Amino acid sequence: MLESIDLDQEVCWLSPLLNISGAGAVTSSVDLTWVGFDIDVAAGNCLGDYIRVSNSVNGGPYTMVPNQVGGGACATVVYAFTGPPGPFSSGATITQAGITGNTLRTSVCVFTNVNAEIVTIDNVRVPQVGVSILTSAAAASIAGRVTTADGRGIGGAAVTISGGSLAQPRIARTSPFGYYTVEGLDAGETYVVSIGSKRHTFAVPSRVVSLTDSISDLNFVADPF
């Protein structure tokens, strides 16, 4: 169980990356309790106490489980600005069913700002048979070459990798012969790999990659002049 008290900023807990590819439709759930929650300080802005439960499938953006307690639309648990003043203390099991894909990660984000406001996160689970933790995370890389239409390497081109669990995009510059490598990526995540060059255009400037292992031949070929 994880307990938080008087955070004064949003703090998020992330689950391990789960392999759900062989489990069919799965259900993610988490047990929450909270003590001393006040109503939101402005309608729909989540400027007061809240809990957001979200799920990311195949390395995509986190999608919040819609409000289940309190009536406010901006978080899974938040008490609406127009409701009774509180404070509120309660608990709930937050559930999202029918999740399908290859990988799943759950995020629980909490904001409180007073000592008496306590949140617990417990029993995060995906109980279906066939679900496993991906142990090879952060052990994969993407590499390749950027060339002209006649096979000459393009140096100095920018290869941008975004998505997955990256907090911000990763950018690599190609070598004088057009080669690039980006390491430290999570296997099991889905990334968007894009190419940019001041001197060249590309008919296919971006590729979507579901990274199950390292890739050494993700190549880009520029349009002919």
The 8 nearest C-alpha neighbors of each residue, nearest first, counted from 0:
[[1, 121, 120, 2, 119, 122, 123, 30],
 [0, 2, 120, 119, 121, 3, 118, 12],
 [3, 1, 119, 118, 120, 0, 4, 117],
 [2, 4, 118, 117, 119, 1, 6, 5],
 [3, 5, 117, 6, 114, 116, 118, 2],
 [6, 4, 112, 113, 114, 111, 7, 116],
 [5, 7, 8, 111, 112, 4, 110, 3],
 [8, 6, 112, 5, 111, 110, 9, 113],
 [9, 7, 6, 110, 10, 111, 112, 109],
 [8, 10, 110, 109, 108, 11, 6, 7],
 [9, 11, 109, 108, 8, 110, 12, 6],
 [12, 10, 108, 107, 109, 13, 106, 9],
 [11, 13, 107, 106, 108, 14, 10, 105],
 [14, 12, 106, 105, 11, 15, 107, 104],
 [13, 15, 105, 104, 16, 106, 12, 123],
 [16, 14, 17, 104, 132, 13, 133, 105],
 [15, 17, 104, 133, 103, 132, 14, 102],
 [18, 16, 132, 103, 102, 133, 131, 19],
 [17, 19, 102, 131, 130, 20, 133, 132],
 [18, 20, 130, 101, 22, 102, 21, 17],
 [21, 19, 101, 22, 18, 100, 102, 23],
 [22, 20, 129, 19, 23, 130, 18, 101],
 [21, 23, 129, 19, 20, 130, 128, 127],
 [24, 22, 21, 99, 25, 20, 19, 100],
 [23, 25, 99, 97, 98, 22, 26, 96],
 [26, 24, 98, 97, 127, 96, 23, 99],
 [25, 27, 96, 95, 125, 97, 98, 28],
 [28, 26, 125, 95, 94, 124, 96, 25],
 [29, 27, 94, 93, 124, 123, 95, 26],
 [28, 30, 123, 93, 92, 122, 121, 31],
 [31, 29, 92, 121, 122, 91, 120, 93],
 [32, 30, 120, 90, 91, 119, 92, 29],
 [31, 33, 90, 119, 118, 89, 91, 30],
 [34, 32, 118, 88, 117, 89, 90, 119],
 [33, 35, 88, 117, 116, 36, 87, 118],
 [34, 36, 116, 86, 87, 88, 115, 37],
 [37, 35, 87, 86, 48, 34, 116, 88],
 [38, 36, 86, 85, 48, 35, 87, 84],
 [37, 39, 78, 80, 79, 84, 40, 85],
 [40, 38, 47, 80, 41, 79, 45, 78],
 [39, 41, 47, 46, 80, 38, 42, 45],
 [42, 40, 39, 80, 44, 43, 46, 45],
 [41, 43, 80, 44, 39, 79, 40, 81],
 [42, 44, 73, 45, 72, 41, 71, 79],
 [43, 45, 46, 42, 41, 73, 39, 40],
 [46, 44, 47, 73, 39, 43, 49, 74],
 [45, 47, 44, 40, 39, 41, 48, 49],
 [48, 46, 39, 45, 40, 49, 38, 37],
 [47, 49, 111, 110, 36, 37, 77, 39],
 [48, 50, 77, 110, 76, 109, 74, 47],
 [49, 51, 109, 76, 108, 75, 74, 52],
 [52, 50, 75, 74, 108, 107, 53, 109],
 [53, 51, 107, 64, 63, 106, 75, 108],
 [54, 52, 63, 62, 106, 64, 61, 105],
 [53, 55, 105, 61, 62, 104, 106, 56],
 [54, 56, 61, 104, 59, 103, 60, 58],
 [55, 57, 103, 58, 59, 102, 100, 54],
 [58, 56, 102, 59, 189, 188, 101, 100],
 [59, 57, 163, 188, 189, 56, 55, 164],
 [58, 60, 57, 55, 56, 163, 162, 61],
 [61, 59, 55, 62, 58, 162, 56, 163],
 [60, 62, 55, 54, 53, 63, 59, 106],
 [63, 61, 53, 54, 60, 55, 64, 52],
 [64, 62, 53, 52, 65, 61, 51, 54],
 [63, 65, 53, 52, 75, 62, 66, 95],
 [66, 64, 75, 63, 67, 74, 72, 73],
 [65, 67, 75, 74, 72, 68, 76, 71],
 [66, 68, 75, 76, 65, 69, 70, 93],
 [69, 67, 76, 66, 70, 77, 75, 78],
 [70, 68, 78, 77, 71, 79, 76, 67],
 [69, 71, 79, 78, 68, 72, 66, 77],
 [70, 72, 79, 77, 78, 73, 69, 43],
 [71, 73, 66, 74, 43, 70, 65, 75],
 [72, 74, 43, 71, 45, 44, 75, 66],
 [75, 73, 51, 76, 66, 77, 72, 50],
 [74, 76, 66, 51, 65, 67, 64, 50],
 [77, 75, 68, 50, 74, 49, 66, 69],
 [78, 76, 49, 69, 71, 74, 79, 75],
 [77, 79, 69, 38, 71, 70, 39, 80],
 [78, 80, 71, 70, 82, 81, 39, 38],
 [79, 81, 39, 42, 38, 82, 41, 40],
 [82, 80, 79, 83, 42, 38, 84, 78],
 [81, 83, 79, 80, 84, 78, 38, 70],
 [82, 84, 85, 81, 38, 80, 79, 78],
 [85, 83, 38, 82, 86, 37, 80, 81],
 [86, 84, 87, 37, 83, 38, 36, 35],
 [85, 87, 37, 35, 36, 84, 88, 38],
 [88, 86, 36, 85, 35, 34, 37, 89],
 [89, 87, 34, 33, 35, 36, 86, 90],
 [88, 90, 33, 32, 87, 34, 91, 31],
 [91, 89, 32, 31, 33, 92, 88, 30],
 [92, 90, 31, 30, 93, 32, 89, 68],
 [91, 93, 30, 29, 31, 94, 28, 90],
 [94, 92, 29, 28, 91, 30, 95, 67],
 [95, 93, 28, 27, 92, 96, 29, 26],
 [94, 96, 27, 26, 28, 64, 97, 93],
 [97, 95, 26, 98, 25, 27, 94, 24],
 [96, 98, 24, 25, 26, 99, 95, 23],
 [99, 97, 25, 24, 96, 26, 100, 95],
 [100, 98, 24, 23, 97, 25, 101, 19],
 [101, 99, 20, 102, 57, 56, 19, 98],
 [100, 102, 20, 19, 57, 18, 103, 99],
 [103, 101, 18, 57, 19, 17, 56, 100],
 [104, 102, 56, 17, 55, 16, 57, 18],
 [103, 105, 16, 55, 14, 54, 17, 15],
 [106, 104, 54, 14, 53, 13, 55, 103],
 [105, 107, 13, 53, 12, 52, 54, 108],
 [108, 106, 52, 12, 11, 51, 53, 109],
 [109, 107, 11, 51, 10, 50, 12, 9],
 [110, 108, 50, 10, 9, 49, 11, 51],
 [109, 111, 9, 48, 49, 8, 6, 50],
 [110, 112, 48, 6, 5, 7, 113, 116],
 [111, 113, 7, 5, 6, 110, 114, 116],
 [114, 112, 5, 116, 115, 111, 4, 7],
 [115, 113, 5, 116, 4, 112, 117, 111],
 [114, 116, 113, 117, 35, 34, 4, 5],
 [117, 115, 35, 34, 113, 114, 4, 111],
 [116, 118, 4, 34, 33, 3, 115, 119],
 [119, 117, 33, 3, 32, 2, 34, 4],
 [118, 120, 2, 32, 1, 31, 3, 121],
 [121, 119, 31, 1, 0, 30, 2, 118],
 [120, 122, 0, 30, 123, 29, 31, 119],
 [123, 121, 29, 30, 124, 120, 0, 28],
 [124, 122, 29, 121, 28, 30, 125, 27],
 [123, 125, 28, 126, 27, 122, 29, 26],
 [124, 126, 27, 26, 127, 25, 28, 130],
 [127, 125, 124, 128, 26, 130, 25, 27],
 [126, 128, 125, 25, 130, 129, 22, 26],
 [127, 129, 130, 22, 126, 21, 131, 125],
 [128, 130, 22, 21, 127, 131, 19, 20],
 [131, 129, 19, 18, 128, 22, 127, 17],
 [132, 130, 18, 17, 133, 129, 19, 16],
 [133, 131, 17, 18, 134, 16, 15, 130],
 [132, 134, 17, 135, 16, 18, 136, 131],
 [133, 135, 136, 132, 16, 186, 131, 15],
 [134, 136, 133, 138, 186, 137, 185, 139],
 [135, 137, 185, 186, 138, 134, 133, 187],
 [138, 136, 185, 184, 183, 139, 186, 135],
 [139, 137, 136, 135, 183, 185, 184, 186],
 [138, 140, 213, 184, 186, 212, 185, 137],
 [141, 139, 182, 213, 181, 184, 183, 214],
 [140, 142, 214, 181, 180, 213, 215, 182],
 [143, 141, 180, 215, 179, 214, 217, 216],
 [144, 142, 216, 217, 218, 215, 179, 178],
 [143, 145, 178, 218, 177, 179, 146, 219],
 [146, 144, 219, 177, 153, 218, 220, 152],
 [147, 145, 152, 220, 151, 153, 150, 177],
 [146, 148, 221, 151, 150, 149, 220, 152],
 [147, 149, 223, 150, 221, 220, 222, 146],
 [150, 148, 147, 151, 146, 223, 220, 221],
 [151, 149, 147, 146, 148, 152, 220, 145],
 [152, 150, 146, 147, 149, 153, 176, 148],
 [151, 153, 177, 146, 176, 145, 154, 147],
 [154, 152, 177, 146, 145, 176, 151, 156],
 [155, 153, 175, 177, 174, 173, 156, 176],
 [154, 156, 173, 172, 174, 157, 153, 175],
 [155, 157, 196, 173, 172, 154, 195, 158],
 [158, 156, 172, 195, 194, 171, 159, 196],
 [157, 159, 194, 171, 170, 193, 172, 156],
 [158, 160, 170, 193, 169, 192, 157, 194],
 [161, 159, 192, 169, 168, 191, 170, 190],
 [162, 160, 168, 191, 190, 169, 159, 165],
 [163, 161, 190, 165, 191, 164, 59, 58],
 [162, 164, 58, 188, 189, 190, 165, 59],
 [163, 165, 162, 166, 58, 188, 185, 59],
 [166, 164, 167, 163, 162, 168, 161, 169],
 [165, 167, 164, 168, 162, 163, 161, 169],
 [166, 168, 165, 169, 161, 162, 164, 160],
 [169, 167, 161, 160, 159, 165, 170, 166],
 [168, 170, 160, 159, 161, 167, 171, 181],
 [171, 169, 159, 158, 160, 157, 168, 172],
 [172, 170, 158, 157, 159, 173, 179, 181],
 [173, 171, 157, 155, 156, 158, 174, 179],
 [172, 174, 179, 177, 155, 178, 154, 156],
 [173, 175, 177, 154, 178, 176, 155, 179],
 [176, 174, 154, 177, 153, 173, 155, 152],
 [175, 177, 152, 174, 154, 178, 153, 151],
 [178, 176, 152, 153, 154, 145, 173, 174],
 [177, 179, 144, 173, 174, 143, 176, 145],
 [180, 178, 173, 142, 143, 144, 174, 172],
 [181, 179, 142, 141, 182, 143, 140, 171],
 [180, 182, 141, 140, 142, 171, 179, 183],
 [183, 181, 140, 184, 139, 180, 141, 138],
 [182, 184, 137, 138, 139, 140, 185, 181],
 [185, 183, 137, 139, 140, 182, 138, 186],
 [186, 184, 137, 136, 188, 139, 138, 187],
 [185, 187, 136, 211, 210, 188, 139, 212],
 [186, 188, 211, 210, 185, 102, 209, 189],
 [187, 189, 58, 163, 186, 57, 210, 185],
 [188, 190, 209, 58, 163, 208, 57, 210],
 [191, 189, 162, 208, 163, 161, 207, 192],
 [190, 192, 207, 161, 160, 206, 162, 208],
 [193, 191, 160, 206, 205, 159, 207, 190],
 [194, 192, 205, 159, 204, 158, 206, 191],
 [193, 195, 158, 204, 157, 205, 159, 196],
 [196, 194, 157, 156, 158, 193, 197, 204],
 [195, 197, 156, 199, 198, 157, 200, 194],
 [196, 198, 199, 195, 156, 200, 155, 157],
 [199, 197, 196, 200, 156, 195, 153, 221],
 [200, 198, 196, 197, 221, 201, 222, 195],
 [199, 201, 221, 222, 202, 196, 198, 195],
 [202, 200, 221, 204, 222, 203, 220, 199],
 [201, 203, 204, 222, 200, 221, 220, 205],
 [204, 202, 201, 205, 206, 219, 220, 221],
 [205, 203, 201, 194, 193, 202, 206, 195],
 [206, 204, 193, 192, 203, 194, 191, 207],
 [205, 207, 192, 191, 208, 193, 204, 203],
 [208, 206, 191, 190, 192, 209, 205, 189],
 [207, 209, 190, 189, 210, 191, 206, 192],
 [210, 208, 189, 188, 211, 190, 187, 207],
 [209, 211, 186, 187, 212, 188, 208, 189],
 [210, 212, 186, 187, 209, 213, 188, 139],
 [213, 211, 210, 139, 186, 214, 140, 187],
 [212, 214, 139, 140, 141, 215, 210, 211],
 [215, 213, 141, 216, 142, 140, 212, 217],
 [216, 214, 142, 143, 141, 217, 213, 140],
 [215, 217, 143, 218, 214, 142, 144, 141],
 [218, 216, 143, 142, 215, 214, 144, 219],
 [217, 219, 144, 143, 216, 145, 220, 146],
 [220, 218, 145, 146, 144, 221, 217, 194],
 [219, 221, 146, 147, 145, 148, 201, 222],
 [222, 220, 201, 147, 148, 200, 199, 146],
 [221, 223, 201, 200, 148, 202, 224, 220],
 [224, 222, 148, 221, 147, 149, 200, 199],
 [223, 222, 199, 148, 221, 200, 147, 198]]
